[in-house]
Each structure stands twice: as C-alpha cells, then as structure tokens.
Amino acid sequence: MKKILFIILDGAADKERSAYRFANKPNLDHLAKEGFCGMINNELGGHPDSGISIWNLLGYKKEEYPGRGYLEALGINLQPSKNDICIRGNFATVKENLIKDISGEYKQNLIVIDRRAGRDETGLEEIVKDLNKEKDLKYIEGIRFDVYKSIGHRVVIVIKDSASQDITDSDPGDNNLPILEVKPKIKNDKAIKTARAVNKWLYGVYNFLKKHPINRRREIPANYILTRGSGSAKYIKEMKIKYGLKGAVITGSPVVKGIGRALGMNVLEVEGATGKLETNLEGKIAKAVAALSNYDLVVLHVLAPDIAAHDKILDKKIKIIEKIDEKWFKLILNKLDFNETAVVITSDHITDVWSGLHLPGKMPFVIYTNGIKKNGINKFDEVSCSFGPVIEIEDFFEEVLDKTQEKEEIEGELKFIE
C-alpha cells in the first residue's frame, strides 16, 4: 500500500482569473505535468463551507456530518457530551439601523459591518471570560450557554439542557446585510425553544458587548457574535475502520483538527502553525514528510490562501501560493520516494478573490505517484485542469485510492494489497 500525502490549499481555487494562473509555481506545474489532473466539483450550497467540504474530500458523506460547531469544539480540545449542542461563532461588528416593516412601523435592526471584527484579537480573551461571568447570559429559558475562545475572531458556543441543533444561523454570510433571526428547522418544541433562547442570548450579548470597556479601546469594536453551523456528537466510522488507513492531520485550523479527531486520526501539532496568514510552512512540511513513516495517510492543510481571498487581495494570494510552491512542493519533489508515496493536491472550495466569498464550482486537483497514467495537462490552474475529468467532491477520495493503490480481485471483491 502506498502512503498518501493529501494536501489541502484552503480556498486557493478561484474562477478563471485566478491566483493559480498568475502565480509562478514551477514545482506545482511539474507535478501537474507528470501527474493525473482534473477538476473537483463542489456544489455544496451557495457558500460551500470548509467543514463539510473537507469532510467530503476525505471520503465521508454529508449524511454522516456532525456539524461544523461540533468539529470546531473538538478542534479546540473540548469534549462535548452527546447532549451538548455546539455552535461556531464569529466576533463581528454591527451597527444599529431603523427599518420600516410591512405594517409601516419602524423597528431597530442590526447591520453587519465587519463579519470578523477587523480580524483584531485585542481583548477577546477577556471579553469571553466576562461573557461567561454574566449571570443574565448564563441561563435563558432553562438553556445554559458557555463561550470558548478559538483562534482569531472565532469562538465556540456550547449550549446544554434540552437544546436542539435544528436551528438556523444568524450570520448573513457577507457584510452590509442585516443579521438573521435564528429559526427552528423543524417544528417541535425543543427546536422552537432553542431558537428563541439563542435569539434572546444574542440580543443580550449585543447589549453587553456594546458597553464593554474593551470595545472603547478597539479601533473596530467586537460588539456582536454571529452564529452558524450548529452540531452535536454523532457515530462516525473512523478512517482506519472505513478505509483501512492509519491517518494523521497537520493544520492550524480548529475545524480541520476537529475533523481529524472525529475520524480517529492523530492531530500532529507544529509550533507556529497558527491557522492564520503567518504560519510555519517549513515546520508543517517537515512534520508531514516525517509522519509518512508512521502513517498511511497524512493530511496537510493550510488556511492562508483562504484568508487572502477573503481580504480580496489578489497579490497576497498569489504570493502565498508561490511561497507554498517553494517551501512545500520543491521539497516534496526532492525528498519523497514516489515508488512508495503518492501526493494529492487540491482545494476544499473556491474562495473568490474578487468578491471575498466562498463560491460553488470546480477546483483543480493533481494526483502524482510513480506509475500513474498522466493525462497531458501541463499547468496547475482552473483552465488547464478543466481538460481533465470532473469528479464530484464526495467521490474524490475513492478516485485517490483507485489511482494510488494497487488492487487485486479476490472472490469477486476488490481488496488492497498490503
């Protein structure tokens, strides 16, 4: 069985006018020329999420997905009970606005100015501690709320005591839009009560944060928490059981760490792997190459291209891809034994550098190992790789196994040769 180094460049894919096309990336282009290339189709909603996208990339179906909030909780080393509901949150900046409803009455509404509160972490640890001390925000309608700081502007909210995960998000998905009312997805008492309690909690959090002394010091106030991706514990067949692969994950991103833990894979920590623009690329690739001696599958993830695209800075996204090409793909070509190892490179979703949004659509991929049948594609980008096959995201992991593992037929079944 060949070892697999599975590299996910988060949000690196674009539409045709892409960072891949503008970037100078000779090593990635060489892998494309010598490998098997094509496009992965990710149509997971209007704004595909990294959680479900990477879940699918690793061979798991959306029906098995426990929810982004639960994976984020695992990613920051929480151990939610089976009855806990976990919600992903962003500190955000909102402003008050009066709008006229259908009856002609003016009502206060909150408009999102910055979904990430300037990506400024100033005072957020202290704010979270103070939120958890606020008695009026601890229990609402008998439901308990606890907030945990994650990386950057992110938090995880854990709600207990007869709560339901069947609720919608308050995050509208973009700036200059009103926050959304949280609603029950199903019409039962628990979901209705949970949605009502979360709305009351969010309004209370806003009134608490807008008066908080730290927000008087911040250039961009963190005066709201946008919520999305509620989830809870779920039985999942681990990677070793489902595919016979002993796996490891290397990342600075909590949700990817959470995916690894949910799938029974070891999370290998790297000092300086931050899940931000500035991260320890050298340490991550060194750890990944070393890990191949102990693991069948090593997932190496980097978030930086996604951050640059969200900030709508094309030059920054190009430079990140060029840096990854120099630090990762050059070393991979020089160090790996491709008789024993296969490398897979792709993104999880498009993050459009022109709009700053996740978009549905097709993303380039390459699979390379000695003996693979190359398919005549000379560059790694959205246009060049479109001449290869298009594979649905849920089917991609099976394609990886098909292209990288020798198989033999025994009694009518396909089995991996160890």
C-alpha positions as CSV (number, residue, x, y, z in Angstrom):
1,M,0.0,0.0,0.0
2,K,1.4,3.4,-0.9
3,K,1.4,6.2,1.6
4,I,-0.7,9.3,0.7
5,L,0.2,12.9,1.4
6,F,-3.1,14.7,0.9
7,I,-2.5,18.5,0.7
8,I,-5.5,20.9,1.0
9,L,-4.8,24.5,0.0
10,D,-7.8,26.1,1.7
11,G,-9.7,28.5,-0.6
12,A,-6.8,28.6,-3.2
13,A,-9.2,27.9,-6.1
14,D,-10.8,30.7,-8.0
15,K,-12.8,31.2,-11.2
16,E,-10.8,31.7,-14.4
17,R,-8.9,34.9,-13.4
18,S,-7.2,33.1,-10.6
19,A,-4.2,33.3,-8.4
20,Y,-3.1,29.9,-9.7
21,R,-2.9,31.3,-13.3
22,F,-0.9,34.4,-12.2
23,A,1.4,32.7,-9.8
24,N,4.9,31.5,-10.6
25,K,4.8,27.9,-9.3
26,P,7.2,25.7,-11.3
27,N,7.1,22.8,-8.8
28,L,3.3,22.5,-8.7
29,D,3.2,22.8,-12.5
30,H,5.7,20.0,-12.8
31,L,3.6,17.7,-10.6
32,A,0.6,18.5,-12.8
33,K,2.6,17.7,-16.0
34,E,3.7,14.4,-14.6
35,G,0.5,13.5,-12.8
36,F,-3.2,12.9,-13.3
37,C,-5.2,16.2,-13.2
38,G,-8.8,17.3,-13.4
39,M,-11.4,19.2,-11.5
40,I,-13.4,18.5,-8.4
41,N,-17.0,19.8,-8.4
42,N,-18.1,21.3,-5.1
43,E,-21.7,22.4,-5.3
44,L,-22.4,22.3,-1.5
45,G,-24.8,25.3,-1.3
46,G,-24.3,28.9,-2.3
47,H,-21.3,29.3,0.0
48,P,-19.6,25.9,0.5
49,D,-18.2,25.6,4.0
50,S,-14.7,24.2,4.7
51,G,-16.0,21.8,7.3
52,I,-18.4,19.8,5.1
53,S,-16.1,20.3,2.1
54,I,-13.0,18.7,3.7
55,W,-15.3,16.1,5.3
56,N,-16.4,15.1,1.7
57,L,-12.8,15.3,0.4
58,L,-11.8,12.7,2.9
59,G,-14.4,10.2,1.7
60,Y,-17.3,10.9,4.1
61,K,-20.9,11.8,3.1
62,K,-23.0,14.8,4.2
63,E,-25.4,12.4,5.9
64,E,-22.5,11.4,8.3
65,Y,-21.6,15.1,9.0
66,P,-21.9,16.0,12.7
67,G,-22.0,19.8,12.1
68,R,-19.3,22.5,11.9
69,G,-19.8,23.6,15.5
70,Y,-19.2,20.2,16.9
71,L,-16.0,19.8,14.9
72,E,-14.8,23.3,16.0
73,A,-15.3,22.2,19.6
74,L,-13.2,19.1,19.1
75,G,-10.6,21.2,17.3
76,I,-10.1,23.4,20.4
77,N,-9.9,20.3,22.7
78,L,-13.4,20.4,24.1
79,Q,-15.1,17.1,24.8
80,P,-18.8,17.7,24.3
81,S,-21.2,15.3,25.7
82,K,-23.7,13.6,23.4
83,N,-26.4,16.0,24.5
84,D,-24.4,19.2,24.1
85,I,-25.1,21.5,21.1
86,C,-22.0,23.3,19.7
87,I,-22.3,26.4,17.5
88,R,-19.5,28.2,15.7
89,G,-19.3,31.9,16.3
90,N,-17.5,34.9,15.0
91,F,-16.9,38.2,16.9
92,A,-18.3,40.7,14.5
93,T,-19.0,44.4,14.2
94,V,-22.6,45.6,13.7
95,K,-24.4,48.9,13.6
96,E,-28.0,49.8,14.6
97,N,-30.3,50.7,11.8
98,L,-34.0,51.6,11.7
99,I,-36.1,49.9,9.1
100,K,-39.8,50.1,8.2
101,D,-41.6,46.8,8.4
102,I,-44.7,45.8,6.3
103,S,-47.0,47.5,8.7
104,G,-45.2,50.8,8.3
105,E,-43.7,50.7,11.8
106,Y,-40.0,51.4,12.3
107,K,-38.0,48.8,14.1
108,Q,-34.4,48.5,15.1
109,N,-32.3,46.2,13.0
110,L,-28.6,45.3,13.2
111,I,-26.5,45.5,10.1
112,V,-23.2,43.6,9.8
113,I,-20.3,46.0,9.1
114,D,-17.4,43.5,9.5
115,R,-18.1,39.8,9.9
116,R,-14.7,39.3,11.6
117,A,-14.3,42.5,13.6
118,G,-11.3,43.5,11.7
119,R,-9.5,40.2,12.5
120,D,-8.3,42.0,15.6
121,E,-7.9,39.8,18.7
122,T,-7.4,42.7,21.1
123,G,-9.2,41.9,24.4
124,L,-11.2,39.0,23.0
125,E,-9.9,36.5,25.7
126,E,-11.0,38.9,28.4
127,I,-14.4,39.6,26.7
128,V,-15.1,35.8,26.6
129,K,-14.3,35.5,30.3
130,D,-16.6,38.4,31.1
131,L,-19.4,36.9,29.0
132,N,-19.2,33.7,30.9
133,K,-19.4,35.5,34.2
134,E,-22.5,37.5,33.2
135,K,-25.4,35.9,35.1
136,D,-28.1,37.1,32.9
137,L,-26.4,35.4,29.9
138,K,-25.7,32.1,31.5
139,Y,-29.2,30.6,31.5
140,I,-32.0,31.6,29.1
141,E,-35.3,29.7,29.2
142,G,-33.5,26.9,31.1
143,I,-30.8,26.5,28.5
144,R,-27.2,27.0,29.6
145,F,-24.7,29.0,27.4
146,D,-20.9,28.7,27.6
147,V,-18.5,30.5,25.3
148,Y,-15.0,29.3,24.4
149,K,-12.3,31.3,22.6
150,S,-11.0,29.7,19.4
151,I,-8.3,31.1,17.0
152,G,-8.5,34.7,15.8
153,H,-12.0,36.2,16.0
154,R,-13.7,32.8,16.4
155,V,-15.5,31.2,19.3
156,V,-17.4,28.1,20.1
157,I,-20.7,28.3,21.9
158,V,-21.8,25.2,23.8
159,I,-25.5,25.1,24.9
160,K,-26.9,22.5,27.3
161,D,-30.0,21.3,28.9
162,S,-32.6,20.1,26.4
163,A,-31.4,22.2,23.5
164,S,-31.7,21.2,19.8
165,Q,-29.2,21.6,16.9
166,D,-32.1,22.0,14.4
167,I,-31.7,25.8,14.3
168,T,-30.7,28.2,11.5
169,D,-27.7,30.7,11.5
170,S,-27.7,34.3,12.5
171,D,-24.7,35.0,10.1
172,P,-25.9,36.5,6.8
173,G,-22.7,35.4,5.1
174,D,-21.5,38.9,4.0
175,N,-21.1,42.4,5.2
176,N,-23.7,45.2,4.8
177,L,-26.5,42.8,5.4
178,P,-28.9,42.5,8.4
179,I,-28.3,39.8,10.9
180,L,-30.6,36.9,10.5
181,E,-33.2,35.8,13.1
182,V,-32.4,32.3,14.3
183,K,-35.3,30.0,13.4
184,P,-36.2,26.3,14.1
185,K,-35.5,24.0,11.2
186,I,-38.2,21.6,12.4
187,K,-41.4,22.4,14.2
188,N,-41.0,20.7,17.5
189,D,-41.0,22.3,21.0
190,K,-37.3,21.7,21.6
191,A,-36.2,23.4,18.3
192,I,-38.6,26.3,18.8
193,K,-37.4,26.8,22.4
194,T,-33.8,26.6,21.4
195,A,-34.1,29.2,18.5
196,R,-36.0,31.6,20.8
197,A,-33.3,31.2,23.6
198,V,-30.5,31.8,21.1
199,N,-32.1,34.9,19.8
200,K,-32.5,36.3,23.3
201,W,-29.0,35.4,24.2
202,L,-27.6,37.1,21.1
203,Y,-29.5,40.2,21.8
204,G,-28.3,40.2,25.4
205,V,-24.7,39.6,24.1
206,Y,-25.0,42.7,21.9
207,N,-26.2,44.9,24.7
208,F,-23.4,43.5,26.9
209,L,-20.6,43.9,24.3
210,K,-21.5,47.4,23.0
211,K,-20.9,48.7,26.6
212,H,-17.8,46.7,27.3
213,P,-14.8,48.8,28.1
214,I,-12.5,46.9,25.8
215,N,-14.7,48.0,22.8
216,R,-14.0,51.6,23.7
217,R,-10.3,50.9,23.1
218,R,-10.6,48.8,19.9
219,E,-10.4,50.6,16.6
220,I,-13.1,48.2,15.3
221,P,-15.5,47.1,18.0
222,A,-16.3,43.4,18.6
223,N,-19.9,44.1,19.5
224,Y,-21.8,41.0,18.3
225,I,-21.3,37.3,17.8
226,L,-22.5,35.8,14.6
227,T,-23.6,32.2,14.9
228,R,-23.6,29.3,12.4
229,G,-23.1,25.6,11.9
230,S,-24.8,24.0,15.0
231,G,-23.8,20.4,15.5
232,S,-23.6,17.6,18.0
233,A,-21.9,14.2,18.6
234,K,-22.7,11.5,16.1
235,Y,-21.5,8.0,15.5
236,I,-18.8,8.0,12.7
237,K,-16.9,5.1,11.3
238,E,-13.2,6.1,11.7
239,M,-10.8,6.3,8.9
240,K,-8.9,3.2,10.0
241,I,-12.1,1.1,10.0
242,K,-13.7,2.6,6.9
243,Y,-10.7,2.7,4.6
244,G,-8.0,0.7,6.5
245,L,-5.8,3.8,6.7
246,K,-4.0,5.0,9.8
247,G,-4.2,8.8,9.5
248,A,-2.7,12.0,10.8
249,V,-3.6,15.7,10.3
250,I,-1.3,18.7,10.3
251,T,-3.0,22.1,10.5
252,G,-3.5,25.2,12.5
253,S,-7.3,25.3,11.8
254,P,-9.6,24.1,14.6
255,V,-12.2,22.7,12.2
256,V,-9.6,20.5,10.4
257,K,-8.2,19.3,13.7
258,G,-11.8,18.5,14.7
259,I,-12.3,16.5,11.5
260,G,-9.2,14.6,12.2
261,R,-10.2,13.8,15.8
262,A,-13.8,12.8,14.7
263,L,-12.3,10.4,12.1
264,G,-9.9,8.8,14.6
265,M,-6.8,10.4,13.1
266,N,-4.0,11.8,15.2
267,V,-3.5,15.6,15.2
268,L,0.2,16.4,15.0
269,E,1.0,19.8,16.4
270,V,3.6,22.1,14.9
271,E,4.9,25.1,16.8
272,G,4.0,28.2,14.9
273,A,1.2,26.6,12.9
274,T,-1.3,29.3,13.6
275,G,-4.2,28.9,11.1
276,K,-3.5,32.5,10.0
277,L,-1.7,34.3,7.2
278,E,1.6,34.0,9.0
279,T,2.2,30.3,9.7
280,N,5.2,27.9,10.0
281,L,5.2,26.4,6.5
282,E,8.6,24.9,6.9
283,G,7.7,23.2,10.2
284,K,4.5,21.8,8.7
285,I,6.0,20.2,5.7
286,A,8.9,18.8,7.7
287,K,6.4,17.2,10.1
288,A,4.3,15.8,7.2
289,V,7.2,14.2,5.5
290,A,8.4,12.6,8.7
291,A,4.9,11.4,9.6
292,L,4.7,9.4,6.4
293,S,7.0,6.8,8.0
294,N,4.3,6.1,10.7
295,Y,1.0,6.8,8.9
296,D,-0.7,5.6,5.8
297,L,-2.5,9.0,5.2
298,V,-1.2,12.4,6.2
299,V,-3.5,15.4,5.6
300,L,-1.6,18.6,5.4
301,H,-3.8,21.8,5.4
302,V,-3.0,25.5,5.1
303,L,-5.6,28.2,5.6
304,A,-3.6,31.2,4.4
305,P,-4.9,31.3,0.7
306,D,-8.4,31.4,2.0
307,I,-7.7,34.4,4.3
308,A,-6.0,36.4,1.5
309,A,-9.0,35.7,-0.8
310,H,-11.5,36.8,1.9
311,D,-9.5,40.0,2.2
312,K,-9.8,40.4,-1.6
313,I,-6.1,40.9,-2.1
314,L,-5.1,39.1,-5.3
315,D,-1.4,39.9,-4.9
316,K,-1.3,38.4,-1.4
317,K,-3.0,35.2,-2.6
318,I,-0.5,34.9,-5.5
319,K,2.5,35.3,-3.1
320,I,1.1,32.7,-0.7
321,I,0.8,30.2,-3.5
322,E,4.3,31.0,-4.7
323,K,5.7,30.6,-1.2
324,I,3.9,27.3,-0.7
325,D,5.3,26.1,-4.1
326,E,8.9,27.0,-2.9
327,K,8.6,25.7,0.6
328,W,6.4,22.6,0.1
329,F,6.3,21.3,-3.5
330,K,10.0,21.8,-4.2
331,L,10.8,19.8,-1.1
332,I,8.2,17.1,-1.9
333,L,9.8,16.6,-5.4
334,N,13.3,16.3,-3.8
335,K,12.5,14.3,-0.7
336,L,9.7,11.9,-1.3
337,D,10.1,8.4,-2.8
338,F,7.2,8.2,-5.2
339,N,7.6,4.5,-5.5
340,E,6.2,4.3,-2.0
341,T,4.2,7.6,-1.8
342,A,1.5,9.4,-3.6
343,V,0.8,13.1,-3.3
344,V,-2.6,14.7,-3.8
345,I,-3.1,18.5,-4.1
346,T,-6.4,20.3,-4.2
347,S,-8.5,23.0,-2.5
348,D,-11.7,22.5,-0.4
349,H,-13.7,25.1,-2.1
350,I,-13.4,28.3,-4.3
351,T,-12.8,31.5,-2.4
352,D,-13.3,34.1,-5.0
353,V,-10.6,36.8,-4.6
354,W,-12.8,39.4,-6.4
355,S,-15.8,39.1,-4.1
356,G,-14.2,37.6,-1.0
357,L,-16.8,34.8,-0.8
358,H,-16.9,31.1,-0.9
359,L,-18.5,30.0,-4.2
360,P,-19.7,26.7,-5.6
361,G,-17.9,25.4,-8.6
362,K,-14.9,23.4,-9.8
363,M,-11.4,23.3,-8.4
364,P,-8.2,21.8,-9.9
365,F,-6.6,18.7,-8.5
366,V,-3.5,16.6,-9.2
367,I,-2.6,13.1,-8.1
368,Y,1.0,12.1,-8.6
369,T,3.0,9.0,-7.9
370,N,5.4,6.8,-10.0
371,G,3.5,4.7,-12.5
372,I,0.4,6.9,-12.6
373,K,-1.1,7.5,-16.1
374,K,-0.6,11.2,-16.8
375,N,-3.3,12.9,-18.9
376,G,-1.4,15.6,-20.8
377,I,-2.0,18.7,-18.6
378,N,1.0,21.0,-18.3
379,K,-0.1,23.6,-15.7
380,F,-2.0,23.5,-12.4
381,D,-4.8,26.0,-12.7
382,E,-8.5,26.2,-13.3
383,V,-8.3,26.5,-17.1
384,S,-5.6,23.9,-17.7
385,C,-7.1,21.3,-15.4
386,S,-10.6,21.7,-16.9
387,F,-9.4,19.5,-19.8
388,G,-9.2,16.6,-17.3
389,P,-12.1,14.7,-15.8
390,V,-14.7,16.4,-13.5
391,I,-15.2,14.4,-10.2
392,E,-17.9,15.2,-7.6
393,I,-16.4,16.1,-4.3
394,E,-18.0,13.1,-2.4
395,D,-16.4,10.7,-5.0
396,F,-12.9,12.2,-4.9
397,F,-11.4,10.1,-2.1
398,E,-12.4,6.9,-3.9
399,E,-10.7,8.3,-7.0
400,V,-7.5,8.9,-5.0
401,L,-7.5,5.3,-3.7
402,D,-8.2,4.0,-7.2
403,K,-5.3,5.9,-8.7
404,T,-2.7,5.3,-5.9
405,Q,-3.3,1.8,-4.6
406,E,-2.7,-1.5,-6.4
407,K,-5.7,-3.8,-6.2
408,E,-6.4,-7.4,-6.9
409,E,-9.7,-9.3,-7.3
410,I,-10.3,-12.0,-4.7
411,E,-13.6,-13.8,-4.7
412,G,-15.3,-11.1,-6.6
413,E,-14.2,-8.3,-4.2
414,L,-11.6,-5.6,-4.7
415,K,-9.1,-5.7,-1.9
416,F,-6.0,-3.6,-1.2
417,I,-2.6,-5.4,-1.4
418,E,-0.7,-4.8,1.8
